[in-house]
Amino acid sequence: MGKERDANGGIRRAASPCADESMMTCTLMPTGKRFALSKPRHASPFSHQLSKSRICYFKPTGKIFATSVPSPTCHVRAELRNIIMEAPMVAVREVAQIPKKRSTYFYLVLGGVVFLIILGIAITFYLGILPLPRKPQFILDEATIGGLKFSDPNLLTCNMQVTLSAKNPNINYGIFIEKLEARAFYQNQQITVAAELPENYASPKTVSVWPPFLYGNDVLIPPHEAADLMVDLNAGNLPLEIKVDGSLKWKVSSFTFGKYRLMVNCLADIPLGSQVNGTNFESGVKYVLDQPFMDSTKNDDPDGKTKGHFCLLASGALIFVGIAILLYLTQFQPHKPRFIIQDATVYGLNFSNPNLLTCSMQVTLSTRNPNAHIGIYYEKLDVHAIYQHQQITLATALPRTYLDHEEVSVWSPVLYGKDVAISPLVAAGLMEDLQSGCVSLDIKVYGRLKWKLGSSMIGKYQLIANCPAYIPLGNPSKMESAVKYEFVHLCRVKVE
């Protein structure tokens, strides 16, 4: 072979049938990285075409990788030992690798976590600065009865004026009171039409007053309620109920929020005395009542502490959940395990029938946990050999294994298949590869794994590892004896 010096001062030899003299780009199948391959240092005694791809050999480990550059088929021209001893060497220069982008799902979840944390902090700040608003306090101050008579045993005419006052007990909240209507009731029977009250804004610690007129002309009263009302009038006592319905809004600074229904009820026991004349009463006398509306002044929770504590616990729970999820996303990001096939010992690979294959071999697989804080527990693993997507050995179970942080475990399973039926097309391809002296197999590992964080096992995921094994068998007539073929190939691993 002729020798010449390259630009870097190195010595390169003449090209072999399996290599070009020009620079080429090689794609590493297990990792997906791209490498620039310089000119070979010496001729390659062995290479093999697989799906029109070139085989690249690397000096440090003897790895075999397929390139995207097509090349003609190269045949085996030396014995097996010469092939192993004279593995070609190629200088490798790594090209900058494009960093992987995080998935959109990760950023969506992270945004949700940040939102939960901000929401919890906002609620906590709100509860710490402002207590919950308290409902307004209504009082019936006085009532003036203009007339009360029956024009018929069941038809009542009522005319009266009442004075209502509403106090805002809050310090930091204003109250918008709107759409108010007042009515008079006797034994849950409405005896006046609804009187609309004007809208009003009550500033903190202020009082609003309304003097509505309540009037009902010939209101039909059921006979039983009419008889009771006559008895009460003759006794000089008129027990009425003044009800107010409407809505209110809370105001903090310049912000108005919420829209709540307002319902108040007050008992008005009016002492008519002896001024009642049969079923008619006309007086116009003002009666000072000072009657509070039901559940208006009595407040079992004056500062809203119960609800405030509940909301405070809810906001604290939101913050805790948000921080827990954030820690999970930042700390618990397990990396899938790495698998490497190190060697293969072929005891036999022959046909007992054109479509019946008997295969016996032993492979050495190693797995490494790349995580610094997360352990990996292999719950169930099976391994078998595949040729051109067809299984040629039975599944061999691997022992259950736990890998601690950055720990490595090695298995050496025996793969065996006797008289395995394969398709004629696959059998023809395998016979051709055996005659050429190189067989490309796939060692597939599948099973389940769990992640271990601290003392807790998390999840149950399916593991699939596919390890390419390019076995240079050499002379097919010497396949009777067991021969060990050493190589180091990375496996494609998928965890889902």
C-alpha positions as CSV (number, residue, x, y, z in Angstrom):
1,M,0.0,0.0,0.0
2,G,1.2,3.5,-0.7
3,K,1.5,6.0,2.2
4,E,1.2,9.7,2.3
5,R,0.9,12.3,5.0
6,D,-2.2,14.2,5.7
7,A,-2.6,17.9,6.7
8,N,-2.3,17.0,10.4
9,G,0.9,15.1,10.0
10,G,-0.7,11.7,10.3
11,I,-0.1,8.7,8.0
12,R,-2.8,7.3,5.9
13,R,-2.8,4.3,3.7
14,A,-4.5,3.4,0.5
15,A,-8.2,2.9,0.6
16,S,-9.9,-0.5,0.9
17,P,-12.9,-1.7,-1.1
18,C,-15.1,-0.7,1.8
19,A,-13.9,2.9,2.3
20,D,-13.6,6.1,0.3
21,E,-10.6,8.4,0.1
22,S,-12.8,11.5,0.8
23,M,-14.2,12.9,4.0
24,M,-17.6,11.5,4.9
25,T,-20.3,12.0,7.5
26,C,-21.3,9.1,9.6
27,T,-24.5,8.8,11.7
28,L,-24.2,6.7,14.9
29,M,-27.4,4.6,15.0
30,P,-27.6,4.1,18.8
31,T,-27.2,7.7,19.9
32,G,-28.2,9.7,16.8
33,K,-25.0,11.8,16.9
34,R,-23.3,12.9,13.7
35,F,-19.6,12.4,13.3
36,A,-17.1,13.5,10.6
37,L,-14.9,10.6,9.6
38,S,-11.5,11.3,8.2
39,K,-9.7,9.1,5.8
40,P,-9.0,5.5,6.9
41,R,-5.5,4.8,8.2
42,H,-5.2,1.4,6.6
43,A,-7.2,-0.9,4.4
44,S,-10.2,-2.6,5.9
45,P,-10.1,-6.4,5.6
46,F,-13.7,-6.7,6.4
47,S,-17.0,-4.9,6.0
48,H,-20.5,-5.8,5.2
49,Q,-23.3,-4.1,3.5
50,L,-26.6,-3.8,5.4
51,S,-29.5,-2.0,3.7
52,K,-27.0,-0.1,1.5
53,S,-25.2,1.4,4.5
54,R,-21.5,1.5,5.2
55,I,-20.0,-0.1,8.3
56,C,-17.7,2.2,10.3
57,Y,-15.3,0.8,12.8
58,F,-14.0,2.8,15.8
59,K,-10.6,2.2,17.3
60,P,-11.2,2.6,21.1
61,T,-13.9,0.0,21.5
62,G,-14.3,-1.7,18.1
63,K,-17.9,-0.4,17.8
64,I,-19.6,-0.9,14.5
65,F,-21.9,1.8,13.2
66,A,-23.9,2.2,10.0
67,T,-23.3,5.3,7.9
68,S,-25.7,7.0,5.5
69,V,-23.1,6.7,2.7
70,P,-23.9,3.8,0.4
71,S,-21.1,1.5,-0.6
72,P,-20.7,-1.7,-2.6
73,T,-20.8,-5.1,-0.8
74,C,-17.5,-6.1,0.7
75,H,-16.9,-9.8,1.2
76,V,-15.0,-11.6,4.0
77,R,-11.5,-12.2,2.9
78,A,-9.8,-13.4,6.1
79,E,-10.3,-15.8,8.9
80,L,-12.3,-14.8,12.0
81,R,-9.3,-14.2,14.2
82,N,-7.7,-12.0,11.6
83,I,-10.9,-10.0,11.4
84,I,-11.0,-9.5,15.2
85,M,-7.3,-8.7,15.5
86,E,-7.2,-6.3,12.5
87,A,-10.2,-4.1,13.2
88,P,-9.9,-1.0,11.1
89,M,-9.4,2.4,12.9
90,V,-11.0,5.7,11.9
91,A,-10.3,9.1,13.4
92,V,-13.4,10.6,14.7
93,R,-14.2,14.3,15.1
94,E,-17.5,15.1,16.8
95,V,-19.7,17.7,15.3
96,A,-21.7,20.1,17.6
97,Q,-24.9,18.4,18.7
98,I,-28.2,20.2,18.7
99,P,-29.6,20.4,22.2
100,K,-33.0,18.7,22.8
101,K,-35.9,21.0,23.4
102,R,-38.2,20.4,26.3
103,S,-41.7,19.3,25.4
104,T,-44.7,21.8,25.3
105,Y,-46.4,19.6,27.9
106,F,-43.6,20.3,30.4
107,Y,-43.9,24.1,30.0
108,L,-47.8,23.9,30.3
109,V,-47.5,22.0,33.6
110,L,-44.8,24.3,34.8
111,G,-47.0,27.3,34.0
112,G,-49.9,25.7,35.9
113,V,-47.7,25.2,38.9
114,V,-46.6,28.8,38.9
115,F,-50.2,29.9,38.6
116,L,-51.2,27.8,41.6
117,I,-48.4,29.2,43.7
118,I,-49.2,32.8,42.7
119,L,-52.9,32.2,43.4
120,G,-52.2,30.7,46.8
121,I,-49.9,33.7,47.7
122,A,-52.6,36.1,46.5
123,I,-55.3,34.5,48.6
124,T,-53.1,34.4,51.6
125,F,-52.2,38.1,51.2
126,Y,-55.8,39.0,50.7
127,L,-56.9,37.1,53.9
128,G,-54.0,38.6,55.8
129,I,-54.8,42.2,54.8
130,L,-58.6,42.2,54.4
131,P,-61.0,40.1,56.5
132,L,-64.1,38.7,54.8
133,P,-67.0,41.2,54.3
134,R,-69.8,41.2,56.8
135,K,-73.5,41.5,55.8
136,P,-75.3,44.8,56.4
137,Q,-77.5,45.3,59.5
138,F,-81.1,46.3,58.8
139,I,-83.4,47.8,61.5
140,L,-87.1,48.7,61.4
141,D,-87.2,52.0,63.2
142,E,-90.9,53.0,63.0
143,A,-94.2,52.3,61.4
144,T,-97.2,54.6,60.6
145,I,-100.5,52.9,60.0
146,G,-102.7,55.1,57.7
147,G,-105.6,52.6,57.4
148,L,-106.5,49.0,57.8
149,K,-110.0,47.7,56.9
150,F,-112.0,44.9,55.3
151,S,-114.2,45.9,52.4
152,D,-115.4,42.3,52.3
153,P,-114.8,39.4,54.7
154,N,-111.8,38.3,52.5
155,L,-110.7,41.6,50.9
156,L,-108.2,43.7,52.9
157,T,-107.1,47.3,52.2
158,C,-103.9,48.3,54.0
159,N,-102.0,51.6,53.9
160,M,-98.8,52.2,56.0
161,Q,-95.4,53.8,56.0
162,V,-92.3,52.2,57.6
163,T,-88.8,53.6,58.1
164,L,-85.9,51.2,57.4
165,S,-82.2,51.8,58.2
166,A,-79.2,49.8,57.0
167,K,-75.8,50.0,58.6
168,N,-72.5,48.9,56.9
169,P,-70.5,47.2,59.7
170,N,-67.4,46.8,57.6
171,I,-64.2,48.8,57.9
172,N,-62.6,48.1,54.5
173,Y,-65.7,47.3,52.3
174,G,-68.3,49.5,50.8
175,I,-71.8,48.1,49.9
176,F,-73.8,48.8,46.8
177,I,-77.5,48.0,47.6
178,E,-79.7,47.9,44.5
179,K,-83.1,46.5,43.3
180,L,-84.7,46.7,46.7
181,E,-88.4,45.9,47.2
182,A,-90.3,46.0,50.5
183,R,-93.6,44.2,51.2
184,A,-95.8,43.6,54.2
185,F,-96.9,40.1,55.2
186,Y,-99.4,38.7,57.7
187,Q,-98.9,35.0,58.5
188,N,-96.8,34.5,55.3
189,Q,-99.6,36.1,53.2
190,Q,-98.6,39.2,51.3
191,I,-101.0,42.1,52.1
192,T,-99.3,45.0,50.2
193,V,-97.8,45.4,46.7
194,A,-94.0,45.7,46.4
195,A,-92.6,49.1,47.0
196,E,-89.3,49.8,45.2
197,L,-86.5,51.4,47.2
198,P,-83.9,53.6,45.6
199,E,-80.4,52.2,45.0
200,N,-77.9,53.3,47.6
201,Y,-74.1,53.0,48.3
202,A,-73.2,52.6,52.0
203,S,-69.6,53.5,52.8
204,P,-67.8,51.7,55.6
205,K,-69.4,52.3,59.0
206,T,-72.3,54.4,57.6
207,V,-76.1,54.2,57.8
208,S,-78.6,54.4,55.0
209,V,-82.4,55.2,55.6
210,W,-85.5,54.5,53.5
211,P,-89.1,55.5,54.3
212,P,-91.2,53.4,51.8
213,F,-95.0,53.6,51.6
214,L,-96.7,50.2,51.6
215,Y,-100.1,50.0,50.1
216,G,-102.6,47.2,49.2
217,N,-106.1,47.8,47.9
218,D,-108.7,44.9,48.2
219,V,-106.1,42.2,48.6
220,L,-107.7,38.8,48.7
221,I,-107.0,37.0,52.0
222,P,-107.8,33.4,52.6
223,P,-110.7,32.9,55.1
224,H,-108.5,31.4,57.8
225,E,-105.9,34.2,57.7
226,A,-108.7,36.8,57.5
227,A,-110.4,35.4,60.6
228,D,-107.1,35.4,62.6
229,L,-106.4,39.0,61.5
230,M,-109.9,40.1,62.8
231,V,-109.1,38.5,66.1
232,D,-105.8,40.3,66.3
233,L,-107.3,43.6,65.4
234,N,-110.0,43.3,68.1
235,A,-107.3,42.4,70.6
236,G,-105.4,45.7,69.7
237,N,-102.3,44.0,68.3
238,L,-101.1,43.7,64.7
239,P,-98.2,41.3,64.1
240,L,-96.8,41.9,60.7
241,E,-93.6,41.0,58.8
242,I,-91.7,43.5,56.7
243,K,-89.6,41.7,54.1
244,V,-87.0,43.3,51.8
245,D,-85.5,41.6,48.7
246,G,-82.7,42.8,46.5
247,S,-79.1,42.4,45.6
248,L,-75.7,43.9,46.8
249,K,-72.1,44.2,45.7
250,W,-68.9,44.7,47.7
251,K,-66.5,47.5,46.9
252,V,-62.8,47.6,47.9
253,S,-61.0,50.7,47.0
254,S,-62.1,51.3,43.3
255,F,-62.9,47.7,42.6
256,T,-66.4,46.3,42.8
257,F,-66.9,42.5,42.9
258,G,-69.5,39.9,43.5
259,K,-73.3,40.0,43.1
260,Y,-75.3,38.5,46.0
261,R,-79.0,38.2,46.8
262,L,-80.1,40.2,49.8
263,M,-83.1,38.9,51.8
264,V,-84.1,40.5,55.1
265,N,-87.2,39.9,57.4
266,C,-88.4,41.8,60.4
267,L,-91.2,41.2,62.8
268,A,-93.3,44.3,63.4
269,D,-95.5,43.9,66.5
270,I,-97.7,47.1,66.2
271,P,-99.6,47.9,69.4
272,L,-102.9,49.3,68.1
273,G,-104.6,49.4,71.5
274,S,-108.3,50.3,71.7
275,Q,-108.3,52.5,68.6
276,V,-109.6,49.7,66.5
277,N,-113.3,50.0,65.5
278,G,-114.6,46.6,64.6
279,T,-112.8,45.6,61.4
280,N,-111.6,49.1,60.6
281,F,-108.6,51.1,61.8
282,E,-107.7,54.6,60.8
283,S,-105.2,56.5,62.8
284,G,-102.0,57.8,61.3
285,V,-100.2,57.4,64.6
286,K,-96.5,56.7,64.4
287,Y,-95.2,53.7,66.3
288,V,-91.5,53.6,67.2
289,L,-90.4,49.9,67.0
290,D,-86.7,49.7,66.8
291,Q,-87.1,46.1,65.7
292,P,-84.0,44.4,64.2
293,F,-84.4,42.3,61.1
294,M,-84.0,38.6,61.7
295,D,-80.3,37.4,61.6
296,S,-79.1,40.9,60.8
297,T,-77.4,42.2,63.9
298,K,-76.6,38.8,65.5
299,N,-73.5,37.6,63.7
300,D,-72.0,34.3,65.0
301,D,-68.9,35.0,63.0
302,P,-68.4,38.8,63.3
303,D,-65.0,38.9,61.6
304,G,-65.5,36.1,59.2
305,K,-62.8,34.1,60.9
306,T,-64.2,30.7,60.2
307,K,-64.5,31.3,56.5
308,G,-61.2,33.1,56.6
309,H,-59.4,30.2,58.2
310,F,-61.0,27.8,55.7
311,C,-59.8,29.9,52.8
312,L,-56.4,30.2,54.4
313,L,-56.1,26.5,54.7
314,A,-57.2,26.1,51.1
315,S,-54.6,28.6,49.9
316,G,-51.9,26.9,51.9
317,A,-52.9,23.6,50.3
318,L,-52.6,25.2,46.9
319,I,-49.2,26.5,47.7
320,F,-48.1,23.1,49.0
321,V,-49.4,21.3,46.0
322,G,-47.8,23.8,43.6
323,I,-44.4,23.5,45.4
324,A,-44.7,19.7,45.5
325,I,-45.4,19.6,41.7
326,L,-42.6,22.0,41.1
327,L,-40.1,19.9,43.0
328,Y,-41.4,16.9,41.2
329,L,-40.8,18.5,37.8
330,T,-37.3,19.8,38.8
331,Q,-36.0,16.9,40.8
332,F,-37.9,13.9,39.6
333,Q,-37.0,13.8,35.9
334,P,-35.8,10.3,35.5
335,H,-33.6,9.4,32.6
336,K,-34.2,6.1,30.9
337,P,-31.6,3.4,31.6
338,R,-28.8,2.6,29.2
339,F,-28.3,-0.8,27.8
340,I,-25.1,-2.1,26.1
341,I,-24.5,-5.5,24.5
342,Q,-20.9,-6.5,25.1
343,D,-20.3,-9.8,23.5
344,A,-22.0,-12.9,22.0
345,T,-21.0,-16.5,22.1
346,V,-22.6,-18.5,19.3
347,Y,-22.8,-22.3,20.0
348,G,-24.8,-23.2,16.9
349,L,-26.7,-21.6,14.1
350,N,-27.9,-24.0,11.4
351,F,-30.9,-25.2,9.5
352,S,-32.4,-28.7,10.2
353,N,-34.9,-28.0,7.4
354,P,-35.0,-25.2,4.8
355,N,-37.5,-23.3,7.0
356,L,-36.5,-24.7,10.5
357,L,-33.7,-22.9,12.3
358,T,-31.9,-24.1,15.5
359,C,-30.0,-21.4,17.3
360,S,-28.0,-21.5,20.5
361,M,-26.1,-18.5,21.8
362,Q,-25.2,-16.6,24.9
363,V,-25.0,-12.8,25.1
364,T,-23.7,-10.4,27.7
365,L,-25.9,-7.4,28.5
366,S,-25.1,-4.5,30.8
367,T,-27.4,-1.8,32.1
368,R,-26.6,1.4,33.9
369,N,-28.8,3.8,35.9
370,P,-27.8,7.3,34.8
371,N,-29.8,9.1,37.4
372,A,-28.1,10.7,40.4
373,H,-31.0,10.6,42.8
374,I,-33.5,8.0,41.4
375,G,-33.2,4.2,41.6
376,I,-34.5,1.8,39.0
377,Y,-36.3,-1.5,39.8
378,Y,-36.6,-4.0,37.0
379,E,-39.7,-5.9,37.9
380,K,-39.8,-8.2,34.9
381,L,-37.5,-8.6,32.0
382,D,-37.4,-11.0,29.1
383,V,-34.8,-11.2,26.3
384,H,-34.8,-13.0,22.9
385,A,-33.0,-12.8,19.5
386,I,-34.6,-11.5,16.4
387,Y,-33.5,-11.7,12.8
388,Q,-35.2,-9.3,10.3
389,H,-38.2,-8.7,12.7
390,Q,-38.8,-12.4,13.3
391,Q,-38.1,-14.1,16.6
392,I,-35.7,-17.0,16.3
393,T,-35.2,-17.9,20.0
394,L,-37.5,-18.4,23.0
395,A,-37.8,-15.7,25.6
396,T,-35.3,-16.0,28.5
397,A,-36.3,-14.4,31.8
398,L,-33.8,-12.1,33.5
399,P,-33.7,-11.9,37.3
400,R,-35.4,-9.0,39.1
401,T,-32.8,-6.3,39.7
402,Y,-32.6,-3.0,41.5
403,L,-30.1,-0.4,40.3
404,D,-29.1,2.3,42.8
405,H,-27.9,5.7,41.7
406,E,-25.5,5.4,38.8
407,E,-25.1,1.6,39.4
408,V,-24.3,-1.0,36.7
409,S,-25.6,-4.5,36.4
410,V,-24.6,-7.3,34.0
411,W,-26.5,-10.3,32.7
412,S,-25.4,-13.2,30.6
413,P,-28.6,-15.0,29.4
414,V,-28.5,-18.1,27.2
415,L,-30.8,-17.8,24.2
416,Y,-32.0,-21.0,22.6
417,G,-34.5,-22.0,19.9
418,K,-34.9,-25.4,18.4
419,D,-36.5,-26.0,15.0
420,V,-38.0,-22.5,14.9
421,A,-40.2,-22.0,11.8
422,I,-39.3,-18.9,9.9
423,S,-40.6,-17.6,6.6
424,P,-38.9,-18.6,3.4
425,L,-37.8,-15.1,2.6
426,V,-36.2,-14.6,6.0
427,A,-34.6,-18.1,5.7
428,A,-33.1,-17.2,2.3
429,G,-31.7,-14.0,3.7
430,L,-30.2,-15.7,6.7
431,M,-28.6,-18.4,4.5
432,E,-27.0,-15.7,2.4
433,D,-25.7,-14.0,5.4
434,L,-24.2,-17.2,6.8
435,Q,-22.5,-17.9,3.5
436,S,-21.0,-14.4,3.5
437,G,-19.8,-14.8,7.1
438,C,-21.6,-12.0,8.8
439,V,-25.0,-12.1,10.5
440,S,-26.9,-9.1,11.8
441,L,-29.2,-10.0,14.8
442,D,-31.3,-7.9,17.2
443,I,-31.3,-8.8,20.9
444,K,-34.5,-7.4,22.3
445,V,-35.2,-6.8,26.0
446,Y,-38.7,-6.0,27.1
447,G,-40.4,-5.8,30.5
448,R,-41.5,-3.4,33.2
449,L,-39.6,-1.0,35.5
450,K,-40.4,1.3,38.4
451,W,-38.6,4.4,39.7
452,K,-37.6,4.6,43.3
453,L,-37.4,8.1,44.9
454,G,-36.3,7.9,48.5
455,S,-38.2,4.9,50.0
456,S,-41.2,5.1,47.6
457,M,-41.7,3.2,44.3
458,I,-43.3,5.4,41.7
459,G,-45.1,4.4,38.5
460,K,-45.0,1.2,36.4
461,Y,-43.6,1.7,32.9
462,Q,-42.9,-0.6,30.0
463,L,-39.3,-1.0,28.9
464,I,-38.2,-1.9,25.4
465,A,-34.5,-2.2,24.5
466,N,-33.3,-3.2,21.1
467,C,-29.6,-4.1,20.8
468,P,-28.1,-4.6,17.4
469,A,-25.5,-7.4,17.2
470,Y,-23.4,-7.6,14.1
471,I,-21.7,-11.0,14.4
472,P,-18.7,-11.8,12.0
473,L,-19.0,-15.5,11.9
474,G,-16.3,-16.0,9.4
475,N,-16.1,-19.4,7.7
476,P,-19.5,-21.1,8.0
477,S,-17.8,-24.6,8.1
478,K,-16.3,-23.8,11.5
479,M,-19.6,-23.0,13.3
480,E,-19.6,-26.2,15.2
481,S,-17.4,-24.9,18.0
482,A,-18.4,-22.1,20.3
483,V,-16.7,-18.8,19.5
484,K,-17.0,-15.6,21.5
485,Y,-17.4,-12.4,19.6
486,E,-16.5,-9.3,21.6
487,F,-18.1,-5.9,20.7
488,V,-19.7,-3.0,22.5
489,H,-23.0,-1.7,21.0
490,L,-25.3,0.8,22.5
491,C,-29.0,-0.2,22.6
492,R,-32.0,1.8,21.7
493,V,-34.1,2.1,24.8
494,K,-37.7,3.2,25.1
495,V,-39.6,3.7,28.3
496,E,-43.4,4.4,28.1
